[in-house]
Amino acid sequence: MKKIFLFTFLILSVTNFYSQDEKKLVSRANEMHNYSIQGNNRIVIEEYIYPGVYESVDKEDVIAFLENTKEFNNEEAEEFGYRDYKVVPVDIKPNFEFSIFTKIDDGYYCYVKYNGSSKFVYKDKVNEDERAELVEGHKRLSRADEAYFDVEANAIVTKSTIYNIAICNKKSNFKWTFCNISDIDPALRAQIKTQ
């Protein structure tokens, strides 16, 4: 009888842990999405991006790059021969999907899939004969599922399916954080369950 009680207790404890942790993960993912839509790049980078990412790239450089995309930047556009535009996040329902948690060493990992959208607003009017090429270029560079030209906004809108990994371990101070799949060591990536 004691064995049955102990087994039941363990099953309920594990189920409760995963249920609570899944709620935290969903909450953190939605918070990250909301801050991204508001354009609060520093908060997203400092609170929601996996700290291990900054072992190979400087955090301040990433913040500066993202902040720079919020404004028209004539000098940089001219220097590189680009048309001048700024990037505006589009608020769409992310429809988060999570794989099951994988415990590896001191942490938990899972794949995250969600919808994202950006608007590339051009400073100067884009002529009709230029639009198709610009749309294809943005679609390719953004790895977007679809892209189109919004005439009224003078902007290209891209819609993408985004794949990340959520990580909750010692390095993230046991908070759920997120990073691109390519930022994780392939050997570790192979251990994370996809279902």
Disulfide bonds with the S-S distance in Angstrom:
none
